[in-house]
Amino acid sequence: MSMGKPTGNGAKRAPRGFALASAPGEVRCGGSRRLGIGKSEAGAALVELALVSILLVAIVIPMMDMGRLFYAAMEVNNAASAGVEYGAINRANSTDLTDMQYAAQNEASDFSGMTATADRRVCTDSSGSPTGCVVCASGTCSVSAPNSIFVDVKTQVTVHEILTNTAVTLKGSATMRAQ
């Protein structure tokens, strides 16, 4: 590539879009006018950035909201599982409904408004079907010849969406047979 074309008076002229530098063999990029960007396009990049930023925010905030809701749903279900696991360790723990509720609420400590309810079902058959079971709300009940004991924990929390502030109620439940 030649550094420039000689003009009629012997001086070199730079190729289009470039300017000759003061040092020999050095080529500088020309000003914005030489690169094809005119004065009318000077603020176009800023306008494009503003439009793309709005679009990006419009995509990211709903994604964050869905992530929060999925996280809350997992926490509610994990809390119900924690309460049931405590109650199903042995038959003695299956009567302690208060500690099952506490275990569930302790598992989801990120959500202060979470509620948990625990029940104990004493069944005469091993299937756990509701027809052969008696729900013992107090934790103790008398059933002749109980064959199996099941514990149930239900959890619930209300989470508000970021954009619309709509209340979404998430529920979790778990059931396990006491050992």
SEPA-450047 format. One line per 2 residues: number of its first residue (from 1); their letters; for each residue x, y, z of N, C-alpha, C, O. Coordinates in nm, 3 decimals, decimal comma, always signed. Layout:
residues N
NUM	a	X Y Z X Y Z X Y Z X Y Z; ...
***
This chain:
residues 179
1	ms	+0,085 -0,117 +0,000 +0,000 +0,000 +0,000 +0,089 +0,123 +0,000 +0,181 +0,134 +0,081; +0,062 +0,212 -0,089 +0,144 +0,332 -0,092 +0,091 +0,430 +0,010 -0,029 +0,432 +0,039
3	mg	+0,175 +0,509 +0,061 +0,139 +0,603 +0,165 +0,060 +0,721 +0,112 +0,000 +0,795 +0,191; +0,057 +0,739 -0,011 -0,018 +0,851 -0,066 +0,021 +0,872 -0,211 +0,122 +0,820 -0,259
5	kp	-0,059 +0,946 -0,278 -0,032 +0,974 -0,419 +0,028 +1,113 -0,428 -0,016 +1,206 -0,361; +0,129 +1,126 -0,512 +0,183 +1,261 -0,529 +0,082 +1,349 -0,600 +0,014 +1,307 -0,693
7	tg	+0,074 +1,469 -0,555 -0,013 +1,565 -0,622 +0,068 +1,640 -0,725 +0,188 +1,614 -0,742; +0,004 +1,731 -0,794 +0,073 +1,803 -0,900 +0,190 +1,885 -0,850 +0,285 +1,908 -0,925
9	ng	+0,188 +1,930 -0,724 +0,298 +2,012 -0,674 +0,402 +1,929 -0,600 +0,492 +1,988 -0,540; +0,395 +1,795 -0,601 +0,495 +1,709 -0,539 +0,460 +1,664 -0,398 +0,530 +1,578 -0,344
11	ak	+0,354 +1,718 -0,335 +0,315 +1,676 -0,201 +0,231 +1,549 -0,209 +0,159 +1,526 -0,306; +0,241 +1,467 -0,104 +0,164 +1,342 -0,102 +0,024 +1,369 -0,049 +0,003 +1,454 +0,038
13	ra	-0,071 +1,296 -0,103 -0,209 +1,305 -0,059 -0,247 +1,172 +0,006 -0,212 +1,066 -0,047; -0,318 +1,175 +0,119 -0,356 +1,052 +0,191 -0,470 +0,982 +0,119 -0,552 +1,046 +0,054
15	pr	-0,475 +0,846 +0,131 -0,588 +0,774 +0,074 -0,718 +0,819 +0,141 -0,716 +0,874 +0,251; -0,828 +0,796 +0,076 -0,957 +0,839 +0,129 -0,985 +0,773 +0,264 -0,971 +0,652 +0,278
17	gf	-1,026 +0,853 +0,363 -1,057 +0,802 +0,496 -0,937 +0,800 +0,588 -0,952 +0,765 +0,705; -0,821 +0,835 +0,543 -0,702 +0,837 +0,626 -0,633 +0,972 +0,613 -0,655 +1,046 +0,517
19	al	-0,551 +1,000 +0,711 -0,472 +1,123 +0,705 -0,327 +1,086 +0,726 -0,297 +0,991 +0,799; -0,238 +1,158 +0,663 -0,096 +1,132 +0,682 -0,052 +1,182 +0,818 -0,091 +1,291 +0,860
21	as	+0,028 +1,104 +0,887 +0,080 +1,145 +1,017 +0,204 +1,228 +0,996 +0,260 +1,235 +0,886; +0,246 +1,291 +1,104 +0,364 +1,375 +1,093 +0,491 +1,293 +1,081 +0,587 +1,338 +1,020
23	ap	+0,494 +1,171 +1,137 +0,613 +1,086 +1,129 +0,606 +1,005 +1,001 +0,497 +0,966 +0,959; +0,720 +0,980 +0,937 +0,719 +0,902 +0,814 +0,674 +0,758 +0,841 +0,715 +0,697 +0,939
25	ge	+0,588 +0,703 +0,753 +0,542 +0,565 +0,765 +0,425 +0,547 +0,861 +0,381 +0,434 +0,882; +0,375 +0,654 +0,921 +0,265 +0,644 +1,017 +0,138 +0,697 +0,952 +0,138 +0,804 +0,892
27	vr	+0,030 +0,621 +0,966 -0,097 +0,662 +0,907 -0,197 +0,678 +1,021 -0,207 +0,589 +1,106; -0,269 +0,785 +1,025 -0,371 +0,809 +1,126 -0,508 +0,795 +1,062 -0,527 +0,820 +0,943
29	cg	-0,604 +0,753 +1,145 -0,741 +0,747 +1,099 -0,794 +0,889 +1,097 -0,766 +0,967 +1,188; -0,869 +0,923 +0,998 -0,917 +1,060 +0,984 -1,028 +1,091 +1,081 -1,065 +1,008 +1,163
31	gs	-1,082 +1,211 +1,072 -1,190 +1,255 +1,159 -1,320 +1,184 +1,126 -1,324 +1,102 +1,034; -1,424 +1,216 +1,199 -1,551 +1,147 +1,181 -1,612 +1,176 +1,044 -1,683 +1,092 +0,990
33	rr	-1,587 +1,289 +0,989 -1,641 +1,322 +0,857 -1,579 +1,231 +0,751 -1,648 +1,193 +0,656; -1,454 +1,197 +0,765 -1,388 +1,114 +0,665 -1,433 +0,968 +0,673 -1,426 +0,896 +0,573
35	lg	-1,479 +0,923 +0,792 -1,523 +0,783 +0,806 -1,669 +0,766 +0,766 -1,721 +0,654 +0,774; -1,735 +0,869 +0,724 -1,872 +0,856 +0,676 -1,978 +0,886 +0,781 -2,097 +0,871 +0,753
37	ig	-1,937 +0,927 +0,900 -2,036 +0,959 +1,003 -2,054 +1,110 +1,000 -1,964 +1,186 +1,035; -2,172 +1,152 +0,959 -2,198 +1,295 +0,947 -2,252 +1,353 +1,076 -2,273 +1,282 +1,174
39	ks	-2,275 +1,483 +1,074 -2,326 +1,550 +1,192 -2,467 +1,505 +1,225 -2,506 +1,505 +1,342; -2,545 +1,467 +1,127 -2,683 +1,425 +1,152 -2,690 +1,291 +1,224 -2,794 +1,259 +1,282
41	ea	-2,584 +1,212 +1,223 -2,582 +1,081 +1,287 -2,506 +1,081 +1,420 -2,484 +0,975 +1,478; -2,467 +1,197 +1,467 -2,382 +1,205 +1,586 -2,451 +1,150 +1,711 -2,385 +1,087 +1,793
43	ga	-2,581 +1,172 +1,730 -2,652 +1,125 +1,849 -2,724 +0,994 +1,830 -2,794 +0,949 +1,921; -2,709 +0,931 +1,716 -2,781 +0,807 +1,687 -2,741 +0,694 +1,780 -2,825 +0,614 +1,821
45	al	-2,614 +0,688 +1,815 -2,569 +0,581 +1,904 -2,631 +0,596 +2,043 -2,665 +0,497 +2,107; -2,646 +0,720 +2,089 -2,707 +0,743 +2,219 -2,854 +0,705 +2,219 -2,904 +0,648 +2,315
47	ve	-2,923 +0,736 +2,112 -3,065 +0,700 +2,099 -3,080 +0,549 +2,093 -3,170 +0,493 +2,156; -2,994 +0,482 +2,018 -2,999 +0,336 +2,011 -2,972 +0,273 +2,147 -3,038 +0,176 +2,184
49	la	-2,877 +0,327 +2,221 -2,848 +0,276 +2,355 -2,970 +0,291 +2,447 -3,002 +0,201 +2,523; -3,037 +0,405 +2,438 -3,156 +0,427 +2,521 -3,266 +0,327 +2,487 -3,329 +0,271 +2,576
51	lv	-3,290 +0,304 +2,358 -3,394 +0,210 +2,316 -3,361 +0,066 +2,356 -3,447 -0,007 +2,404; -3,237 +0,027 +2,337 -3,196 -0,109 +2,373 -3,199 -0,127 +2,525 -3,235 -0,234 +2,573
53	si	-3,164 -0,024 +2,600 -3,167 -0,033 +2,747 -3,309 -0,054 +2,797 -3,332 -0,134 +2,887; -3,405 +0,017 +2,738 -3,545 +0,001 +2,778 -3,591 -0,141 +2,747 -3,658 -0,204 +2,829
55	ll	-3,555 -0,192 +2,632 -3,592 -0,329 +2,594 -3,527 -0,430 +2,688 -3,592 -0,527 +2,729; -3,403 -0,408 +2,722 -3,333 -0,499 +2,812 -3,397 -0,501 +2,950 -3,415 -0,608 +3,008
57	va	-3,432 -0,386 +3,003 -3,499 -0,378 +3,133 -3,635 -0,446 +3,126 -3,675 -0,514 +3,221; -3,706 -0,428 +3,015 -3,838 -0,490 +2,999 -3,829 -0,642 +2,993 -3,928 -0,711 +3,022
59	iv	-3,715 -0,696 +2,959 -3,696 -0,842 +2,955 -3,642 -0,893 +3,089 -3,686 -0,998 +3,136; -3,550 -0,821 +3,149 -3,481 -0,869 +3,269 -3,571 -0,866 +3,393 -3,568 -0,961 +3,471
61	ip	-3,649 -0,763 +3,412 -3,731 -0,753 +3,535 -3,835 -0,866 +3,542 -3,847 -0,926 +3,649; -3,910 -0,897 +3,437 -4,000 -1,013 +3,447 -3,926 -1,144 +3,471 -3,978 -1,233 +3,539
63	mm	-3,806 -1,158 +3,416 -3,728 -1,280 +3,442 -3,690 -1,288 +3,589 -3,695 -1,396 +3,649; -3,652 -1,176 +3,649 -3,619 -1,174 +3,791 -3,742 -1,209 +3,875 -3,733 -1,281 +3,974
65	dm	-3,857 -1,158 +3,834 -3,981 -1,186 +3,905 -4,016 -1,335 +3,900 -4,055 -1,393 +4,002; -4,001 -1,396 +3,784 -4,027 -1,540 +3,773 -3,928 -1,619 +3,857 -3,965 -1,718 +3,920
67	gr	-3,804 -1,577 +3,858 -3,704 -1,644 +3,941 -3,739 -1,638 +4,089 -3,724 -1,736 +4,161; -3,786 -1,522 +4,134 -3,827 -1,508 +4,274 -3,944 -1,601 +4,305 -3,947 -1,664 +4,410
69	lf	-4,042 -1,609 +4,213 -4,157 -1,695 +4,237 -4,118 -1,842 +4,239 -4,167 -1,918 +4,322; -4,029 -1,883 +4,148 -3,982 -2,022 +4,149 -3,906 -2,052 +4,278 -3,924 -2,159 +4,336
71	ya	-3,823 -1,959 +4,322 -3,749 -1,979 +4,447 -3,845 -1,992 +4,564 -3,828 -2,079 +4,649; -3,946 -1,906 +4,569 -4,044 -1,912 +4,678 -4,121 -2,044 +4,675 -4,148 -2,102 +4,780
73	am	-4,158 -2,091 +4,555 -4,230 -2,218 +4,545 -4,144 -2,334 +4,595 -4,194 -2,423 +4,662; -4,016 -2,332 +4,561 -3,927 -2,438 +4,610 -3,912 -2,431 +4,762 -3,912 -2,534 +4,829
75	ev	-3,900 -2,311 +4,816 -3,886 -2,296 +4,961 -4,010 -2,345 +5,035 -3,998 -2,409 +5,139; -4,128 -2,317 +4,981 -4,253 -2,359 +5,045 -4,262 -2,512 +5,045 -4,303 -2,572 +5,145
77	nn	-4,226 -2,575 +4,934 -4,229 -2,721 +4,927 -4,121 -2,784 +5,016 -4,145 -2,885 +5,081; -4,003 -2,724 +5,018 -3,897 -2,775 +5,105 -3,935 -2,762 +5,252 -3,902 -2,848 +5,334
79	aa	-4,004 -2,654 +5,286 -4,047 -2,635 +5,424 -4,147 -2,743 +5,465 -4,138 -2,798 +5,575; -4,241 -2,774 +5,377 -4,337 -2,881 +5,408 -4,265 -3,014 +5,425 -4,299 -3,093 +5,513
81	sa	-4,166 -3,040 +5,342 -4,088 -3,164 +5,354 -4,011 -3,170 +5,485 -4,003 -3,276 +5,547; -3,955 -3,057 +5,527 -3,880 -3,055 +5,654 -3,972 -3,084 +5,771 -3,934 -3,158 +5,862
83	gv	-4,091 -3,027 +5,771 -4,185 -3,054 +5,880 -4,229 -3,199 +5,885 -4,240 -3,258 +5,992; -4,254 -3,256 +5,768 -4,296 -3,396 +5,760 -4,183 -3,490 +5,802 -4,207 -3,590 +5,869
85	ey	-4,061 -3,457 +5,762 -3,948 -3,542 +5,799 -3,929 -3,545 +5,951 -3,896 -3,649 +6,007; -3,950 -3,432 +6,016 -3,940 -3,432 +6,162 -4,046 -3,522 +6,223 -4,017 -3,600 +6,315
87	ga	-4,168 -3,512 +6,174 -4,277 -3,591 +6,231 -4,270 -3,739 +6,198 -4,327 -3,820 +6,271; -4,203 -3,774 +6,090 -4,199 -3,914 +6,047 -4,079 -3,990 +6,100 -4,063 -4,109 +6,070
89	in	-3,994 -3,925 +6,178 -3,875 -3,994 +6,231 -3,917 -4,115 +6,313 -3,860 -4,224 +6,297; -4,014 -4,098 +6,399 -4,067 -4,209 +6,479 -4,211 -4,178 +6,519 -4,259 -4,067 +6,498
91	ra	-4,277 -4,273 +6,576 -4,418 -4,254 +6,612 -4,435 -4,152 +6,725 -4,539 -4,088 +6,734; -4,335 -4,137 +6,809 -4,344 -4,038 +6,916 -4,342 -3,895 +6,858 -4,417 -3,809 +6,903
93	ns	-4,258 -3,871 +6,759 -4,254 -3,738 +6,697 -4,381 -3,708 +6,617 -4,415 -3,592 +6,596; -4,450 -3,812 +6,573 -4,570 -3,789 +6,493 -4,682 -3,725 +6,574 -4,778 -3,673 +6,515
95	td	-4,674 -3,728 +6,705 -4,775 -3,662 +6,788 -4,741 -3,516 +6,817 -4,825 -3,443 +6,869; -4,620 -3,473 +6,784 -4,574 -3,337 +6,815 -4,601 -3,244 +6,696 -4,510 -3,212 +6,619
97	lt	-4,726 -3,202 +6,681 -4,764 -3,120 +6,567 -4,701 -2,981 +6,572 -4,669 -2,923 +6,468; -4,682 -2,928 +6,692 -4,623 -2,794 +6,706 -4,480 -2,791 +6,654 -4,441 -2,698 +6,584
99	dm	-4,401 -2,893 +6,688 -4,262 -2,895 +6,641 -4,253 -2,925 +6,491 -4,158 -2,882 +6,426; -4,351 -2,997 +6,435 -4,353 -3,016 +6,290 -4,375 -2,882 +6,221 -4,311 -2,852 +6,121
101	qy	-4,466 -2,802 +6,275 -4,491 -2,669 +6,219 -4,368 -2,580 +6,235 -4,333 -2,505 +6,144; -4,305 -2,588 +6,350 -4,184 -2,508 +6,375 -4,072 -2,548 +6,278 -4,001 -2,462 +6,226
103	aa	-4,056 -2,677 +6,255 -3,952 -2,723 +6,162 -3,979 -2,670 +6,021 -3,885 -2,632 +5,951; -4,103 -2,668 +5,981 -4,139 -2,616 +5,848 -4,111 -2,466 +5,840 -4,053 -2,419 +5,742
105	qn	-4,151 -2,391 +5,942 -4,129 -2,246 +5,940 -3,981 -2,212 +5,950 -3,935 -2,113 +5,893; -3,907 -2,292 +6,023 -3,763 -2,269 +6,037 -3,691 -2,294 +5,905 -3,592 -2,228 +5,874
107	ea	-3,739 -2,389 +5,828 -3,677 -2,420 +5,698 -3,692 -2,304 +5,600 -3,602 -2,278 +5,520; -3,805 -2,236 +5,605 -3,831 -2,123 +5,513 -3,818 -1,991 +5,588 -3,911 -1,910 +5,586
109	sd	-3,707 -1,970 +5,652 -3,689 -1,848 +5,732 -3,677 -1,723 +5,644 -3,684 -1,612 +5,697; -3,659 -1,738 +5,512 -3,655 -1,623 +5,421 -3,790 -1,555 +5,409 -3,798 -1,438 +5,372
111	fs	-3,897 -1,627 +5,439 -4,032 -1,576 +5,423 -4,098 -1,566 +5,560 -4,134 -1,667 +5,621; -4,114 -1,443 +5,608 -4,165 -1,423 +5,744 -4,313 -1,455 +5,756 -4,359 -1,490 +5,864
113	gm	-4,390 -1,443 +5,649 -4,533 -1,464 +5,658 -4,579 -1,605 +5,626 -4,697 -1,627 +5,602; -4,487 -1,702 +5,626 -4,526 -1,837 +5,591 -4,600 -1,905 +5,705 -4,560 -1,895 +5,821
115	ta	-4,709 -1,972 +5,672 -4,784 -2,048 +5,773 -4,769 -2,197 +5,744 -4,752 -2,239 +5,629; -4,775 -2,275 +5,850 -4,764 -2,420 +5,838 -4,868 -2,485 +5,928 -4,889 -2,443 +6,042
117	ta	-4,933 -2,587 +5,876 -5,027 -2,667 +5,956 -4,985 -2,813 +5,945 -4,942 -2,859 +5,840; -4,999 -2,883 +6,055 -4,959 -3,024 +6,059 -5,078 -3,108 +6,106 -5,156 -3,065 +6,191
119	dr	-5,090 -3,227 +6,050 -5,193 -3,323 +6,088 -5,130 -3,460 +6,102 -5,025 -3,489 +6,045; -5,197 -3,542 +6,180 -5,154 -3,681 +6,200 -5,273 -3,769 +6,166 -5,383 -3,750 +6,217
121	rv	-5,249 -3,867 +6,078 -5,355 -3,961 +6,040 -5,318 -4,099 +6,092 -5,209 -4,150 +6,067; -5,409 -4,158 +6,164 -5,392 -4,294 +6,213 -5,484 -4,383 +6,131 -5,605 -4,360 +6,124
123	ct	-5,426 -4,485 +6,068 -5,502 -4,568 +5,974 -5,505 -4,713 +6,023 -5,411 -4,763 +6,084; -5,617 -4,777 +5,995 -5,630 -4,917 +6,032 -5,572 -5,010 +5,926 -5,541 -5,125 +5,956
125	ds	-5,556 -4,962 +5,804 -5,490 -5,042 +5,701 -5,359 -4,975 +5,663 -5,335 -4,860 +5,700; -5,276 -5,044 +5,590 -5,143 -4,991 +5,558 -5,143 -4,904 +5,432 -5,039 -4,846 +5,398
127	sg	-5,256 -4,894 +5,363 -5,258 -4,819 +5,238 -5,254 -4,668 +5,260 -5,204 -4,595 +5,174; -5,304 -4,621 +5,372 -5,309 -4,478 +5,399 -5,423 -4,408 +5,328 -5,428 -4,286 +5,321
129	sp	-5,516 -4,489 +5,275 -5,630 -4,428 +5,207 -5,716 -4,354 +5,309 -5,728 -4,399 +5,424; -5,775 -4,241 +5,270 -5,853 -4,161 +5,365 -5,972 -4,234 +5,425 -6,019 -4,195 +5,532
131	tg	-6,024 -4,339 +5,360 -6,142 -4,408 +5,414 -6,110 -4,486 +5,540 -6,195 -4,501 +5,627; -5,988 -4,536 +5,551 -5,953 -4,615 +5,669 -5,872 -4,537 +5,771 -5,810 -4,597 +5,858
133	cv	-5,872 -4,403 +5,763 -5,789 -4,322 +5,851 -5,873 -4,226 +5,933 -5,983 -4,185 +5,893; -5,819 -4,191 +6,049 -5,879 -4,091 +6,135 -5,776 -3,979 +6,151 -5,662 -4,005 +6,188
135	vc	-5,817 -3,854 +6,123 -5,727 -3,741 +6,141 -5,730 -3,701 +6,287 -5,836 -3,677 +6,345; -5,612 -3,695 +6,345 -5,599 -3,660 +6,486 -5,542 -3,519 +6,496 -5,420 -3,501 +6,494
137	as	-5,629 -3,420 +6,506 -5,585 -3,281 +6,506 -5,504 -3,246 +6,628 -5,416 -3,160 +6,623; -5,531 -3,313 +6,739 -5,457 -3,283 +6,862 -5,324 -3,358 +6,868 -5,242 -3,332 +6,956
139	gt	-5,302 -3,448 +6,777 -5,179 -3,527 +6,777 -5,199 -3,665 +6,836 -5,124 -3,757 +6,804; -5,297 -3,682 +6,922 -5,325 -3,813 +6,980 -5,472 -3,846 +6,959 -5,559 -3,759 +6,970
141	cs	-5,499 -3,970 +6,930 -5,636 -4,018 +6,918 -5,635 -4,168 +6,940 -5,532 -4,235 +6,927; -5,750 -4,219 +6,971 -5,756 -4,362 +7,000 -5,822 -4,433 +6,881 -5,936 -4,407 +6,845
143	vs	-5,746 -4,523 +6,824 -5,795 -4,608 +6,716 -5,756 -4,750 +6,753 -5,641 -4,777 +6,790; -5,852 -4,838 +6,743 -5,819 -4,976 +6,778 -5,730 -5,037 +6,672 -5,764 -5,035 +6,554
145	ap	-5,618 -5,089 +6,713 -5,520 -5,157 +6,628 -5,473 -5,071 +6,511 -5,498 -5,106 +6,395; -5,405 -4,959 +6,539 -5,355 -4,879 +6,426 -5,246 -4,954 +6,351 -5,154 -5,007 +6,413
147	ns	-5,256 -4,958 +6,221 -5,158 -5,027 +6,139 -5,051 -4,932 +6,087 -4,934 -4,969 +6,077; -5,090 -4,811 +6,055 -4,994 -4,714 +6,004 -5,033 -4,573 +6,047 -5,150 -4,541 +6,066
149	if	-4,931 -4,490 +6,061 -4,950 -4,350 +6,100 -4,885 -4,263 +5,992 -4,770 -4,286 +5,954; -4,958 -4,165 +5,944 -4,908 -4,072 +5,844 -4,909 -3,931 +5,902 -4,999 -3,896 +5,979
151	vd	-4,810 -3,852 +5,865 -4,808 -3,711 +5,904 -4,817 -3,626 +5,777 -4,756 -3,658 +5,675; -4,894 -3,519 +5,786 -4,913 -3,426 +5,674 -4,874 -3,286 +5,721 -4,911 -3,244 +5,831
153	vk	-4,802 -3,215 +5,638 -4,771 -3,075 +5,666 -4,806 -2,995 +5,541 -4,766 -3,029 +5,430; -4,883 -2,888 +5,562 -4,919 -2,798 +5,454 -4,861 -2,660 +5,486 -4,873 -2,610 +5,598
155	tq	-4,797 -2,599 +5,387 -4,737 -2,467 +5,405 -4,798 -2,370 +5,304 -4,848 -2,411 +5,199; -4,792 -2,242 +5,337 -4,848 -2,141 +5,250 -4,777 -2,008 +5,274 -4,748 -1,973 +5,388
157	vt	-4,748 -1,935 +5,166 -4,687 -1,802 +5,177 -4,742 -1,715 +5,064 -4,773 -1,765 +4,956; -4,752 -1,586 +5,090 -4,796 -1,490 +4,989 -4,676 -1,405 +4,949 -4,609 -1,346 +5,034
159	vh	-4,649 -1,401 +4,818 -4,537 -1,325 +4,762 -4,595 -1,223 +4,667 -4,690 -1,253 +4,594; -4,540 -1,102 +4,665 -4,587 -0,996 +4,576 -4,494 -0,986 +4,455 -4,372 -0,988 +4,468
161	ei	-4,554 -0,974 +4,337 -4,476 -0,956 +4,215 -4,413 -0,818 +4,216 -4,466 -0,725 +4,278; -4,299 -0,803 +4,146 -4,227 -0,676 +4,145 -4,302 -0,570 +4,064 -4,324 -0,460 +4,114
163	lt	-4,342 -0,601 +3,943 -4,400 -0,500 +3,854 -4,542 -0,460 +3,891 -4,574 -0,342 +3,901; -4,627 -0,558 +3,912 -4,769 -0,529 +3,933 -4,809 -0,528 +4,079 -4,922 -0,488 +4,111
165	nt	-4,722 -0,569 +4,169 -4,750 -0,580 +4,313 -4,871 -0,670 +4,338 -4,943 -0,652 +4,437; -4,893 -0,765 +4,250 -5,002 -0,861 +4,266 -4,960 -0,967 +4,367 -4,848 -1,019 +4,362
167	av	-5,051 -1,000 +4,458 -5,022 -1,102 +4,558 -5,041 -1,240 +4,497 -5,146 -1,270 +4,440; -4,940 -1,324 +4,510 -4,945 -1,461 +4,461 -4,929 -1,553 +4,581 -4,829 -1,546 +4,653
169	tl	-5,027 -1,640 +4,604 -5,022 -1,733 +4,716 -4,967 -1,866 +4,668 -5,020 -1,928 +4,576; -4,859 -1,909 +4,731 -4,794 -2,035 +4,696 -4,819 -2,135 +4,808 -4,809 -2,100 +4,926
171	kg	-4,851 -2,257 +4,771 -4,881 -2,361 +4,870 -4,792 -2,481 +4,848 -4,758 -2,516 +4,735; -4,755 -2,544 +4,957 -4,677 -2,667 +4,952 -4,737 -2,769 +5,047 -4,800 -2,733 +5,146
173	sa	-4,717 -2,894 +5,016 -4,766 -2,999 +5,107 -4,677 -3,122 +5,094 -4,617 -3,148 +4,990; -4,673 -3,195 +5,202 -4,595 -3,319 +5,202 -4,662 -3,417 +5,298 -4,720 -3,378 +5,399
175	tm	-4,652 -3,545 +5,265 -4,707 -3,653 +5,347 -4,602 -3,763 +5,356 -4,537 -3,797 +5,257; -4,588 -3,818 +5,475 -4,492 -3,926 +5,494 -4,544 -4,020 +5,602 -4,615 -3,978 +5,694
177	ra	-4,509 -4,146 +5,589 -4,550 -4,246 +5,689 -4,450 -4,245 +5,803 -4,329 -4,249 +5,781; -4,500 -4,242 +5,927 -4,415 -4,243 +6,044 -4,356 -4,382 +6,064 -4,424 -4,482 +6,043
179	q	-4,230 -4,387 +6,105 -4,160 -4,514 +6,122 -4,196 -4,583 +6,251 -4,145 -4,691 +6,280
***
